[in-house]
Amino acid sequence: MGLALFATIVLATGGAEAAGRKIDLADVTAEPPIAGLPAAGLAWRPDGRSFSYLTRNRAAVELWMEDAVSGRKTLVASTATFPPDSAASNASLDDYRWSPDGRTVLFTAGRDLWLLPVGKTAPDRLTMSGGIEHPSFSPDGKRIAFVRANDLVVLDVSTKRETRLTRDGSTSVHNGKLDWVYEEELANRTGRSYDWSPDSSAIAYSRLDETRVVPSPIVDYLAVPPSVAMLRYARAGTPNAIPSFHVAKTDGTELAAVHFDPDDVYLLPHFSWTADSKAVCYRVMNRAQRHQDVILLYPADLRSKTLFSEDDPFWLNAVEPPRFLGDGRFVWLSERDGFRHVYLGEIGAGSPRAVTSGAWLVDTLAGVDEKNGLVYFSATEDNPRRRPLYRVGLDGRGFTRLTTGRGTHRALLSPGGQFLLDTFSTADTPPVRSLLDAGGKHVRVIEEPANRLAEFALATTEEIEVSAPDGVKLLARLTKPADFDPAKKYPVIVFLYGGPLTQVVRDAWGAVSLMDQVYAGRGWLVWSLDNRGAAGRGHAFETPIWRNTGAHELADQLTGVEYLKSLPYVDGARIGITGWSYGGYMTLYAMTHAPGVWKCGVAGAPVTHWKLYDTIGTERYMSTPQENPAGYESSAPLSRAKDLRAPLLIIHGTSDDNVHLQNTLVFVDALVKAGKPYELHLQPGERHGFRGKAAIDSRNEAMVTFFEEHL
């Protein structure tokens, strides 16, 4: 099939001479983590002259502030100094926010609001009723908005007086907050859906009415008697929430309400105001997710205009809203040329024009320096696996790479445009936080967590490219035991995700997981390949899966397996497969559609038929079941359960609100009816991603034991 190999770099030190013991299961969930515990919540203070971050130890959570120029550090808050009989003593501080003047920190504890002025050791409590979500300061710092019981509320900081902007919030009506499917599929799992006007006079927000969405039960089997939470979960082809867009003054007066006819559309989360507060931008996408209108609303006279529209024959990936500049222009990210790039638009001037271009994509925006007309971002221009930092003028001139070498950078530009807060890692280097100047020059390390990796004999990982039959290069990696012997024959575990919006083969910490290290320590090779459909390679690399998931992904994965079998040190008769979520789906699809390839497999939280998954995430790629019935059946592992031949372990949390347990149960039912053996590991109380240490340890032990017995 014309396979070509390019082993470009070895990512981790190891080999037969490596010192230390192998990583084992207990090390995966060790506290503190063996890779160190990095600071969290890295953020600039509003003046841009200092920044802040959270550290954790056994005694307390601490919020530190550091001067960008001098490096002087100041302890702003420590939960150790909070009154021990106060709910604040248990605060995580994870949602802390600076007031616009940088003198006060806002956070929640016990689901109430607390304020801590800089220089004080104990916070002041603002609310007493609990239930608060998604708080934020008004730009002038005089008010705080938040959601309580699905209503949007504004609190006056000086008087503590609350004003409800909405009054119809309920379990089925969400104001200023997203429902489950919107948050999961369109908002990168951030639930807030309101934005202040820059002059603090008004708030734009969404309203989602889920009344017509059919509820699904999420059962807590650990309660006595078992309790049932009814989650409104729109499955593919069924009704969605009805969206509407609203603008209200801080006294509760509604300025504008936009309803959609037909109402079966998506109001994309997150809105953006023009700098003069005269207009606010919202975006509407059709249910097929192939057309989007970007609309500017003027609440004062209810005028609206469509800034521009975007279309795609397959689907549109959701991006952040336009960033409006002080002069009326806006920065926008678009994939209209096949790769996500920076665009610059102007109100009334039609479609925005490209600032960056090329067969690579902009990953994340670090910020815009309006004064100097520069935009900062990370991108794949050098290599799809890596994310250096770049900057370019808003006029498209002066394109410059700011960082060198391997790895992945994620940065935050300071409000004044003088500095970058950079988080950097590689596949074998845990994250390091550093301060860079605006030209990318390293100023100093902010924090490099102590780690214990030197105690271990680490596996080695090679970056590999494999050519598919049509010539497309597929990126892969192969992890080998520290004491790898090329004269031996090794079994292989294929770890995959396989689905959209995710890139497994990356040069970033965590891409090679501690479980990969455990597997390698047990004498197994670990292989991962990003098939078509995966992120990081442009829209054309994603779209082959449209309306027919599974087939193209599996074809690419089998190309990888063929390459593995060509290696003299691979035992081609002992290849296992595993993945979680979409990777669980792909594990079952592979085992039922290429049953003779796999020695065994472990599927975690798998989708087994797309009719059981949510509307937005499924229909984006598969259309509706009514429009594409043949595609739904051909893509479903459930339809081919009778073809399973190799030993299978399925793992699922019983409280999974993402991929519901029903997926596993109907697949088990099909296996039973087909007379196929299986193993099942259920974890009561766990959701889609296991969180409890005992549950994670149990899951990991079950996987290793299964592979030891069957691989």
C-alpha positions as CSV (number, residue, x, y, z in Angstrom):
1,M,0.0,0.0,0.0
2,G,3.0,2.3,-0.4
3,L,3.8,2.9,3.2
4,A,6.5,5.4,4.0
5,L,8.1,6.0,7.4
6,F,9.8,9.1,8.6
7,A,10.9,8.7,12.3
8,T,11.7,12.4,12.9
9,I,12.6,12.7,16.6
10,V,12.8,10.7,19.8
11,L,10.8,12.6,22.4
12,A,11.8,11.0,25.8
13,T,15.0,9.7,27.2
14,G,15.1,6.1,28.2
15,G,16.5,2.9,26.8
16,A,18.3,0.0,28.2
17,E,20.7,2.2,30.3
18,A,17.9,4.3,31.8
19,A,18.1,4.5,35.6
20,G,15.2,4.3,38.0
21,R,12.1,2.1,38.3
22,K,9.2,1.9,35.8
23,I,6.1,3.9,36.3
24,D,3.3,1.8,37.7
25,L,-0.4,2.2,38.4
26,A,0.0,3.8,41.8
27,D,2.1,6.5,40.2
28,V,-0.7,7.5,37.9
29,T,-2.8,9.0,40.7
30,A,0.0,9.8,43.2
31,E,-0.3,12.9,45.3
32,P,1.4,15.2,44.7
33,P,1.5,14.2,41.0
34,I,4.9,12.8,39.9
35,A,5.0,15.4,37.1
36,G,4.5,18.2,39.6
37,L,1.5,20.4,40.3
38,P,1.6,23.5,38.1
39,A,0.1,26.8,39.1
40,A,-3.4,27.5,37.9
41,G,-5.5,30.5,37.1
42,L,-2.7,32.5,35.4
43,A,-4.2,35.9,34.6
44,W,-3.2,39.5,34.1
45,R,-4.3,42.2,36.5
46,P,-6.3,44.9,34.6
47,D,-3.4,47.4,34.5
48,G,-1.1,44.9,32.8
49,R,1.8,45.7,35.1
50,S,1.4,42.5,37.2
51,F,-0.2,39.1,37.0
52,S,-1.6,36.5,39.3
53,Y,-1.8,32.7,39.8
54,L,-3.0,30.0,42.2
55,T,-0.8,27.5,44.0
56,R,-2.0,24.6,46.2
57,N,-0.4,22.8,49.1
58,R,-1.8,20.5,51.8
59,A,-2.6,23.5,54.0
60,A,-4.2,26.0,51.7
61,V,-4.9,27.4,48.3
62,E,-2.9,30.6,47.7
63,L,-3.4,33.5,45.3
64,W,-0.1,35.2,44.4
65,M,0.6,38.4,42.5
66,E,3.8,39.1,40.7
67,D,5.2,42.4,39.3
68,A,6.1,41.9,35.7
69,V,9.1,44.2,35.7
70,S,10.6,43.6,39.1
71,G,9.5,40.0,39.7
72,R,8.4,40.9,43.3
73,K,5.8,38.5,44.6
74,T,2.9,39.3,46.9
75,L,0.6,36.9,48.6
76,V,-2.9,38.2,47.9
77,A,-5.0,35.5,49.5
78,S,-4.6,32.3,51.4
79,T,-7.5,30.1,52.5
80,A,-5.4,29.4,55.6
81,T,-6.2,32.9,56.8
82,F,-9.9,32.8,56.1
83,P,-12.1,32.3,59.2
84,P,-12.2,28.5,59.8
85,D,-15.9,28.6,60.6
86,S,-16.6,30.4,57.3
87,A,-17.6,28.8,54.0
88,A,-14.7,30.7,52.4
89,S,-12.2,28.5,54.2
90,N,-13.1,25.7,51.8
91,A,-12.9,28.0,48.7
92,S,-11.0,26.6,45.7
93,L,-10.4,30.2,44.3
94,D,-10.5,28.6,40.9
95,D,-13.1,31.2,39.6
96,Y,-11.3,34.2,41.1
97,R,-11.6,37.5,39.2
98,W,-10.0,40.9,39.6
99,S,-12.1,44.0,39.9
100,P,-11.5,46.4,37.0
101,D,-9.3,48.7,39.2
102,G,-7.3,45.7,40.3
103,R,-7.8,46.3,44.0
104,T,-10.2,43.5,44.9
105,V,-10.6,39.8,44.2
106,L,-14.0,38.3,43.6
107,F,-14.6,34.5,44.1
108,T,-17.3,32.1,45.1
109,A,-17.4,29.7,48.0
110,G,-20.4,27.7,49.2
111,R,-21.9,29.0,46.0
112,D,-22.0,32.5,47.4
113,L,-20.0,35.6,46.4
114,W,-17.0,36.9,48.4
115,L,-14.8,39.9,48.0
116,L,-11.2,40.2,49.2
117,P,-9.6,43.7,49.0
118,V,-5.8,43.5,48.4
119,G,-4.1,43.8,51.7
120,K,-6.8,42.1,53.8
121,T,-6.6,38.5,55.0
122,A,-10.3,37.7,55.4
123,P,-12.9,38.2,52.7
124,D,-16.2,39.9,52.9
125,R,-19.4,38.0,52.1
126,L,-21.7,39.6,49.6
127,T,-24.5,37.1,49.3
128,M,-26.1,34.6,51.7
129,S,-28.6,32.6,49.6
130,G,-26.2,30.3,47.6
131,G,-26.8,28.9,44.2
132,I,-24.6,31.5,42.4
133,E,-23.0,30.7,39.0
134,H,-20.9,32.6,36.5
135,P,-20.2,35.8,38.3
136,S,-18.5,38.8,36.6
137,F,-17.7,42.4,37.4
138,S,-19.2,45.2,35.3
139,P,-16.5,47.1,33.5
140,D,-16.8,50.0,35.9
141,G,-16.5,47.6,38.9
142,K,-19.7,48.9,40.6
143,R,-21.9,45.8,40.0
144,I,-21.6,42.1,39.7
145,A,-23.7,39.9,37.4
146,F,-24.4,36.3,38.1
147,V,-26.9,33.5,37.4
148,R,-29.0,32.0,40.2
149,A,-31.7,29.4,39.6
150,N,-31.3,30.1,35.9
151,D,-32.2,33.8,36.3
152,L,-29.7,36.6,35.5
153,V,-29.1,38.9,38.5
154,V,-27.2,42.1,39.0
155,L,-25.8,43.0,42.5
156,D,-24.7,46.5,43.5
157,V,-21.4,46.1,45.3
158,S,-21.8,49.1,47.6
159,T,-25.3,48.4,48.8
160,K,-25.5,44.6,48.2
161,R,-28.9,45.3,46.6
162,E,-29.9,42.7,44.0
163,T,-31.9,43.3,40.8
164,R,-33.3,40.4,38.8
165,L,-33.0,41.0,35.1
166,T,-35.1,37.8,34.4
167,R,-37.9,36.1,36.3
168,D,-38.8,33.0,34.3
169,G,-35.8,30.9,35.1
170,S,-36.6,27.2,35.8
171,T,-35.3,23.7,35.2
172,S,-36.3,24.1,31.6
173,V,-35.6,27.8,31.0
174,H,-32.0,29.1,31.1
175,N,-31.2,32.9,31.2
176,G,-27.6,33.9,30.8
177,K,-26.5,30.3,31.1
178,L,-26.3,27.5,28.6
179,D,-28.1,24.1,28.7
180,W,-26.1,20.9,28.6
181,V,-25.8,20.4,24.8
182,Y,-24.9,24.1,24.1
183,E,-22.2,24.0,26.8
184,E,-20.7,20.7,25.6
185,E,-20.8,21.2,21.9
186,L,-20.6,25.0,21.2
187,A,-19.0,26.6,24.1
188,N,-16.0,24.5,25.0
189,R,-17.7,23.5,28.2
190,T,-18.1,27.1,29.6
191,G,-21.6,27.7,30.7
192,R,-21.9,31.5,30.9
193,S,-23.9,33.1,28.2
194,Y,-24.1,36.9,28.9
195,D,-21.8,39.8,28.3
196,W,-21.6,43.3,29.8
197,S,-21.6,46.4,27.6
198,P,-18.3,48.3,27.9
199,D,-20.0,51.3,29.6
200,S,-21.6,49.0,32.2
201,S,-25.2,50.1,31.3
202,A,-26.5,46.9,29.8
203,I,-26.1,43.1,29.5
204,A,-26.7,41.0,26.4
205,Y,-27.7,37.4,27.2
206,S,-29.3,34.3,25.8
207,R,-32.5,32.6,26.8
208,L,-32.9,28.9,26.1
209,D,-36.3,27.3,26.5
210,E,-35.8,23.5,26.9
211,T,-39.5,22.7,27.5
212,R,-39.8,20.6,24.3
213,V,-36.5,18.7,24.9
214,V,-37.2,15.2,26.2
215,P,-35.7,14.5,29.6
216,S,-33.4,11.5,30.2
217,P,-32.8,9.8,33.6
218,I,-29.4,9.9,35.2
219,V,-29.6,7.5,38.1
220,D,-27.6,7.7,41.3
221,Y,-27.4,4.1,42.4
222,L,-25.4,4.9,45.5
223,A,-28.3,6.7,47.1
224,V,-30.8,4.7,49.2
225,P,-33.3,4.5,47.6
226,P,-31.7,5.3,44.2
227,S,-32.3,8.9,43.1
228,V,-33.0,10.0,39.6
229,A,-32.0,13.3,38.0
230,M,-33.9,14.2,34.8
231,L,-31.5,15.8,32.4
232,R,-33.0,17.4,29.3
233,Y,-30.8,15.9,26.7
234,A,-31.7,16.4,23.0
235,R,-30.8,13.3,21.0
236,A,-30.0,13.4,17.3
237,G,-33.1,14.2,15.2
238,T,-35.2,15.4,18.2
239,P,-36.3,18.9,19.2
240,N,-33.7,21.3,20.6
241,A,-34.1,24.2,23.0
242,I,-35.7,27.3,21.6
243,P,-33.2,30.2,21.7
244,S,-33.7,33.9,21.9
245,F,-31.4,36.9,22.3
246,H,-31.9,39.7,24.8
247,V,-30.5,43.0,26.0
248,A,-31.4,44.5,29.3
249,K,-30.5,47.5,31.4
250,T,-29.1,46.9,34.8
251,D,-32.4,48.1,36.4
252,G,-34.1,45.2,34.6
253,T,-35.6,47.1,31.7
254,E,-35.5,45.0,28.6
255,L,-34.0,46.9,25.7
256,A,-34.3,44.3,23.0
257,A,-35.6,40.7,22.4
258,V,-34.8,38.8,19.3
259,H,-36.8,35.7,18.5
260,F,-36.1,33.4,15.5
261,D,-38.6,32.0,13.0
262,P,-38.1,29.2,12.4
263,D,-36.9,28.6,15.9
264,D,-34.9,25.4,15.1
265,V,-31.6,27.3,14.9
266,Y,-28.5,27.8,17.2
267,L,-27.8,31.1,18.9
268,L,-24.0,30.7,19.2
269,P,-22.8,31.3,22.8
270,H,-20.8,34.4,23.7
271,F,-21.5,37.9,22.4
272,S,-19.4,40.9,21.8
273,W,-20.0,44.7,22.0
274,T,-18.6,47.5,20.0
275,A,-16.2,49.7,22.0
276,D,-18.7,52.5,22.2
277,S,-21.4,50.3,23.6
278,K,-23.9,51.2,20.9
279,A,-24.1,47.8,19.3
280,V,-23.8,44.1,20.3
281,C,-22.9,41.2,18.0
282,Y,-24.7,37.8,18.0
283,R,-24.4,34.9,15.6
284,V,-27.1,32.5,14.3
285,M,-26.4,29.1,12.8
286,N,-28.9,26.9,11.1
287,R,-29.5,23.4,12.5
288,A,-27.4,21.8,9.7
289,Q,-24.5,23.9,10.9
290,R,-23.6,24.9,7.4
291,H,-24.7,28.5,7.4
292,Q,-24.0,31.3,9.9
293,D,-25.1,34.9,10.0
294,V,-23.0,37.4,12.1
295,I,-25.4,40.1,13.1
296,L,-25.0,43.5,14.8
297,L,-27.9,44.8,16.9
298,Y,-28.3,48.5,18.0
299,P,-30.5,48.2,21.1
300,A,-31.3,52.0,21.2
301,D,-33.5,51.8,18.1
302,L,-33.7,48.0,17.5
303,R,-31.9,48.3,14.2
304,S,-29.8,45.3,13.1
305,K,-27.5,44.5,10.2
306,T,-25.8,41.4,9.0
307,L,-22.1,42.1,9.1
308,F,-21.4,39.0,7.0
309,S,-22.3,35.4,6.6
310,E,-20.3,32.2,6.3
311,D,-21.2,28.9,4.6
312,D,-19.6,25.5,4.3
313,P,-20.7,22.5,2.3
314,F,-19.9,20.1,5.2
315,W,-20.1,22.0,8.5
316,L,-18.9,25.1,10.3
317,N,-16.8,24.7,13.4
318,A,-17.7,27.1,16.1
319,V,-15.3,29.9,16.9
320,E,-15.2,32.8,19.3
321,P,-17.2,36.0,18.5
322,P,-15.6,39.0,16.8
323,R,-13.3,41.1,18.9
324,F,-14.2,44.7,18.3
325,L,-11.5,47.3,18.3
326,G,-11.7,50.9,19.4
327,D,-11.9,52.2,15.8
328,G,-14.8,50.0,14.8
329,R,-12.8,47.3,13.2
330,F,-13.0,43.7,14.4
331,V,-10.8,40.6,14.5
332,W,-12.4,37.3,13.5
333,L,-11.2,33.7,13.1
334,S,-12.5,31.8,10.0
335,E,-11.9,28.6,8.1
336,R,-13.3,29.9,4.9
337,D,-10.1,29.1,3.0
338,G,-9.9,25.6,4.6
339,F,-7.6,26.5,7.5
340,R,-8.5,28.6,10.5
341,H,-6.9,32.1,10.1
342,V,-7.1,35.6,11.4
343,Y,-9.3,38.0,9.6
344,L,-9.9,41.8,10.0
345,G,-13.3,43.3,9.3
346,E,-14.9,46.7,9.5
347,I,-18.6,47.5,10.2
348,G,-20.4,48.1,7.0
349,A,-17.5,46.9,4.8
350,G,-18.8,43.4,4.1
351,S,-16.8,40.2,4.6
352,P,-13.5,40.5,6.6
353,R,-10.2,40.1,4.8
354,A,-7.5,37.6,5.6
355,V,-4.6,38.7,7.9
356,T,-2.9,35.3,7.8
357,S,-3.0,32.6,5.2
358,G,-1.4,29.3,4.2
359,A,-1.8,25.6,4.6
360,W,-1.7,25.8,8.4
361,L,-4.0,26.9,11.1
362,V,-4.2,29.5,13.9
363,D,-4.8,27.6,17.1
364,T,-5.5,30.2,19.8
365,L,-5.4,34.0,19.9
366,A,-3.0,35.3,22.7
367,G,-4.3,38.8,22.3
368,V,-4.5,42.0,20.2
369,D,-2.3,45.0,20.7
370,E,-4.5,47.8,19.3
371,K,-2.0,50.6,19.9
372,N,0.6,48.9,17.7
373,G,-1.7,47.1,15.4
374,L,-0.5,43.6,16.2
375,V,-2.2,40.3,16.8
376,Y,-0.5,37.4,18.7
377,F,-1.4,33.7,18.3
378,S,-0.1,30.1,18.4
379,A,-0.2,28.2,15.2
380,T,0.8,25.1,13.3
381,E,2.8,26.9,10.6
382,D,6.0,25.0,11.6
383,N,4.5,21.5,12.2
384,P,1.0,20.2,12.9
385,R,2.2,18.6,16.1
386,R,3.6,21.9,17.5
387,R,2.3,25.3,18.5
388,P,4.9,28.1,18.4
389,L,3.9,31.7,19.1
390,Y,3.6,34.3,16.3
391,R,2.6,37.8,15.8
392,V,1.6,39.8,12.7
393,G,0.4,43.3,11.9
394,L,-3.3,43.7,11.4
395,D,-2.4,44.8,7.9
396,G,-0.9,41.4,7.3
397,R,2.7,42.6,7.4
398,G,5.5,41.6,9.7
399,F,4.6,38.0,10.1
400,T,7.1,36.8,12.8
401,R,7.7,33.6,14.7
402,L,8.4,34.5,18.3
403,T,9.5,31.2,19.8
404,T,11.9,28.5,18.6
405,G,12.3,24.8,19.0
406,R,9.8,22.0,19.7
407,G,6.7,22.0,21.9
408,T,3.4,23.8,22.5
409,H,2.9,27.4,23.7
410,R,-0.3,29.0,25.0
411,A,0.1,32.6,25.9
412,L,-1.8,35.7,27.2
413,L,-0.9,39.1,26.0
414,S,-0.8,41.8,28.7
415,P,-3.4,44.6,28.5
416,G,-0.7,47.1,27.5
417,G,0.8,44.7,24.9
418,Q,4.2,44.7,26.7
419,F,4.4,41.1,27.9
420,L,3.2,37.6,27.3
421,L,2.4,35.0,29.9
422,D,3.5,31.8,28.3
423,T,2.7,28.2,29.2
424,F,5.1,25.8,27.4
425,S,5.4,22.1,27.4
426,T,6.6,19.2,25.2
427,A,5.6,15.6,25.1
428,D,8.4,14.8,27.6
429,T,8.6,18.2,29.5
430,P,5.8,19.2,32.0
431,P,4.4,22.7,31.7
432,V,6.6,25.6,32.6
433,R,5.1,29.1,33.1
434,S,7.3,32.0,31.8
435,L,7.2,35.7,31.2
436,L,8.2,36.8,27.7
437,D,8.5,40.3,26.3
438,A,6.3,41.3,23.3
439,G,9.0,40.1,20.9
440,G,9.1,36.7,22.4
441,K,12.3,37.1,24.3
442,H,12.4,35.1,27.6
443,V,12.3,37.4,30.6
444,R,12.1,34.8,33.4
445,V,10.6,31.6,34.6
446,I,7.5,32.3,36.7
447,E,7.0,28.7,37.9
448,E,8.5,25.3,37.1
449,P,6.9,22.8,39.3
450,A,9.1,20.3,41.0
451,N,8.6,16.8,39.5
452,R,9.9,13.3,40.3
453,L,10.2,12.1,36.7
454,A,14.0,11.6,37.2
455,E,13.2,8.8,39.6
456,F,11.8,6.7,36.8
457,A,13.0,4.8,33.7
458,L,10.8,6.5,31.2
459,A,9.6,5.1,27.9
460,T,10.8,6.5,24.6
461,T,8.4,8.0,22.0
462,E,9.1,8.4,18.3
463,E,7.3,10.7,16.0
464,I,6.3,8.9,12.8
465,E,4.6,9.6,9.5
466,V,2.8,7.0,7.5
467,S,1.5,7.4,4.0
468,A,-2.0,6.4,3.3
469,P,-2.8,4.7,0.0
470,D,-3.9,8.1,-1.5
471,G,-0.6,9.7,-0.5
472,V,-1.9,11.6,2.5
473,K,0.6,11.6,5.3
474,L,-0.8,10.5,8.6
475,L,0.9,11.6,11.8
476,A,1.6,8.9,14.4
477,R,3.8,8.1,17.4
478,L,5.2,4.9,18.9
479,T,6.1,4.6,22.5
480,K,8.6,1.9,23.5
481,P,9.7,0.4,26.9
482,A,12.7,2.0,28.5
483,D,14.5,-1.3,28.1
484,F,13.4,-1.8,24.5
485,D,15.2,-4.6,22.7
486,P,14.8,-4.6,18.9
487,A,15.6,-8.3,18.8
488,K,12.4,-9.1,20.7
489,K,8.8,-9.3,19.5
490,Y,6.4,-6.9,21.3
491,P,2.6,-6.8,21.5
492,V,1.1,-3.4,20.7
493,I,-1.8,-1.4,22.2
494,V,-3.4,1.0,19.7
495,F,-4.6,4.0,21.7
496,L,-6.9,6.2,19.6
497,Y,-9.6,8.9,19.8
498,G,-10.3,9.2,16.1
499,G,-12.9,11.8,16.2
500,P,-13.2,15.5,15.3
501,L,-12.0,18.5,17.4
502,T,-9.2,16.4,19.0
503,Q,-5.6,15.8,18.1
504,V,-3.9,12.9,19.8
505,V,-0.4,13.1,18.2
506,R,0.9,16.4,19.7
507,D,4.1,17.6,21.1
508,A,2.6,18.7,24.4
509,W,2.7,17.3,27.9
510,G,0.0,14.7,28.5
511,A,-0.1,13.6,24.8
512,V,2.0,10.6,26.0
513,S,0.0,9.7,29.1
514,L,1.2,8.1,32.3
515,M,-0.9,5.1,31.3
516,D,1.1,4.9,28.2
517,Q,4.2,4.8,30.4
518,V,2.5,2.0,32.5
519,Y,1.8,0.0,29.4
520,A,5.3,0.4,28.2
521,G,6.6,-0.6,31.6
522,R,4.6,-3.9,31.3
523,G,6.4,-4.6,28.0
524,W,3.9,-3.3,25.5
525,L,4.4,-0.9,22.6
526,V,1.8,1.9,22.5
527,W,0.8,3.3,19.1
528,S,-1.4,6.3,18.3
529,L,-2.3,7.8,14.9
530,D,-4.4,10.7,13.9
531,N,-6.8,9.6,11.2
532,R,-8.8,11.8,8.9
533,G,-11.5,13.5,10.9
534,A,-9.0,14.6,13.6
535,A,-8.2,18.2,14.4
536,G,-5.0,20.2,13.6
537,R,-4.7,19.5,9.9
538,G,-7.3,21.8,8.4
539,H,-11.0,21.5,7.4
540,A,-10.4,19.2,4.4
541,F,-8.6,16.7,6.7
542,E,-11.7,16.6,8.9
543,T,-14.5,16.3,6.3
544,P,-14.1,12.8,4.9
545,I,-16.1,11.6,7.9
546,W,-19.2,13.6,7.0
547,R,-22.4,11.5,7.1
548,N,-20.4,8.3,7.5
549,T,-18.3,8.2,10.6
550,G,-16.1,5.2,11.3
551,A,-15.2,4.0,7.9
552,H,-12.6,6.5,6.9
553,E,-11.2,6.7,10.4
554,L,-10.8,2.9,10.5
555,A,-9.2,2.8,7.0
556,D,-6.5,5.2,8.2
557,Q,-6.0,3.2,11.5
558,L,-5.6,0.0,9.5
559,T,-2.9,1.7,7.4
560,G,-1.1,2.3,10.7
561,V,-1.6,-1.3,11.7
562,E,-0.1,-2.5,8.4
563,Y,2.9,-0.3,9.1
564,L,3.2,-1.8,12.6
565,K,3.2,-5.3,11.2
566,S,6.1,-4.4,8.9
567,L,8.3,-3.7,11.9
568,P,10.6,-6.6,12.8
569,Y,10.0,-6.1,16.6
570,V,6.2,-6.1,16.4
571,D,4.1,-9.2,17.0
572,G,1.4,-8.7,14.4
573,A,-0.8,-11.3,16.0
574,R,-1.0,-9.4,19.3
575,I,-2.4,-6.0,18.6
576,G,-5.0,-4.6,21.0
577,I,-7.0,-1.4,20.8
578,T,-8.4,1.1,23.3
579,G,-10.0,4.5,23.5
580,W,-12.5,6.6,25.5
581,S,-15.6,8.5,24.4
582,Y,-15.2,8.8,20.6
583,G,-12.2,6.6,21.1
584,G,-14.5,4.0,22.7
585,Y,-16.8,4.3,19.8
586,M,-13.9,3.7,17.4
587,T,-12.7,0.7,19.5
588,L,-16.1,-0.9,19.1
589,Y,-16.3,0.1,15.4
590,A,-12.9,-1.3,14.7
591,M,-13.6,-4.6,16.6
592,T,-16.9,-5.2,14.7
593,H,-15.8,-3.9,11.3
594,A,-12.3,-5.4,11.1
595,P,-12.7,-8.3,13.6
596,G,-9.7,-10.3,12.5
597,V,-7.2,-7.5,13.2
598,W,-7.4,-7.2,17.0
599,K,-6.4,-9.6,19.7
600,C,-8.6,-7.7,22.2
601,G,-10.0,-4.3,23.0
602,V,-11.1,-1.9,25.8
603,A,-13.8,0.6,25.0
604,G,-14.4,3.4,27.5
605,A,-17.8,5.3,27.6
606,P,-18.5,4.4,24.0
607,V,-21.2,5.8,21.7
608,T,-22.7,2.6,20.2
609,H,-25.3,4.3,17.9
610,W,-25.4,8.0,16.9
611,K,-29.2,8.1,17.5
612,L,-28.3,7.9,21.2
613,Y,-26.0,10.9,21.2
614,D,-26.8,14.7,21.3
615,T,-28.1,16.8,18.5
616,I,-25.4,19.4,18.0
617,G,-22.4,17.1,18.2
618,T,-23.9,14.3,16.1
619,E,-25.8,16.2,13.4
620,R,-22.8,18.4,12.7
621,Y,-21.1,15.4,11.2
622,M,-23.9,12.9,10.5
623,S,-27.0,15.2,9.6
624,T,-30.2,13.9,11.3
625,P,-31.3,10.3,11.4
626,Q,-34.3,11.3,9.3
627,E,-32.0,12.7,6.6
628,N,-29.3,10.0,6.8
629,P,-30.8,6.7,8.0
630,A,-28.3,4.5,6.1
631,G,-25.3,6.5,7.4
632,Y,-26.6,6.1,11.0
633,E,-26.9,2.3,10.6
634,S,-23.6,1.7,8.7
635,S,-21.7,3.8,11.3
636,A,-23.1,2.1,14.4
637,P,-21.1,-0.6,16.2
638,L,-24.5,-1.7,17.6
639,S,-25.6,-2.8,14.1
640,R,-22.6,-5.2,13.9
641,A,-22.4,-6.5,17.5
642,K,-22.8,-10.0,16.1
643,D,-19.4,-9.7,14.3
644,L,-17.4,-9.2,17.4
645,R,-14.7,-11.9,17.6
646,A,-12.0,-10.8,20.1
647,P,-12.2,-10.4,23.9
648,L,-13.8,-7.1,24.8
649,L,-13.9,-5.0,28.0
650,I,-16.4,-2.1,28.2
651,I,-16.0,0.5,30.9
652,H,-18.7,3.1,31.8
653,G,-19.7,5.4,34.6
654,T,-23.3,4.9,35.6
655,S,-23.9,8.7,36.0
656,D,-22.4,9.6,32.6
657,D,-24.4,12.6,31.4
658,N,-22.5,12.9,28.2
659,V,-22.4,9.4,26.6
660,H,-25.3,7.9,28.6
661,L,-25.1,4.4,30.0
662,Q,-27.8,3.4,27.6
663,N,-25.2,3.2,24.9
664,T,-23.3,0.4,26.7
665,L,-26.5,-1.4,27.9
666,V,-28.0,-1.7,24.4
667,F,-24.7,-2.9,23.1
668,V,-24.4,-5.5,25.8
669,D,-28.0,-6.6,25.0
670,A,-27.0,-7.1,21.4
671,L,-23.9,-9.1,22.4
672,V,-26.1,-11.3,24.6
673,K,-28.6,-12.0,21.9
674,A,-25.7,-12.8,19.5
675,G,-24.1,-15.1,22.0
676,K,-20.9,-13.1,22.2
677,P,-18.9,-13.0,25.5
678,Y,-17.8,-9.7,27.0
679,E,-16.5,-8.1,30.2
680,L,-18.1,-5.1,31.8
681,H,-16.7,-2.6,34.3
682,L,-19.3,-0.2,35.7
683,Q,-18.3,2.6,38.1
684,P,-21.3,3.8,40.2
685,G,-21.5,7.6,40.5
686,E,-18.8,8.5,38.0
687,R,-19.6,10.6,35.0
688,H,-17.9,10.8,31.6
689,G,-14.5,11.5,32.9
690,F,-13.8,9.6,36.1
691,R,-12.7,11.9,38.9
692,G,-12.5,9.9,42.1
693,K,-9.1,8.5,42.9
694,A,-10.5,5.1,43.8
695,A,-12.6,4.9,40.6
696,I,-9.6,5.9,38.4
697,D,-7.4,3.4,40.2
698,S,-10.0,0.7,39.7
699,R,-10.5,1.5,36.1
700,N,-6.7,1.5,35.3
701,E,-6.2,-1.8,37.1
702,A,-9.1,-3.3,35.2
703,M,-7.5,-2.2,31.9
704,V,-4.0,-3.5,32.7
705,T,-5.4,-6.8,34.0
706,F,-7.5,-7.3,30.9
707,F,-4.5,-6.6,28.6
708,E,-2.3,-8.9,30.6
709,E,-4.8,-11.7,30.3
710,H,-5.7,-11.3,26.6
711,L,-2.9,-9.5,24.8
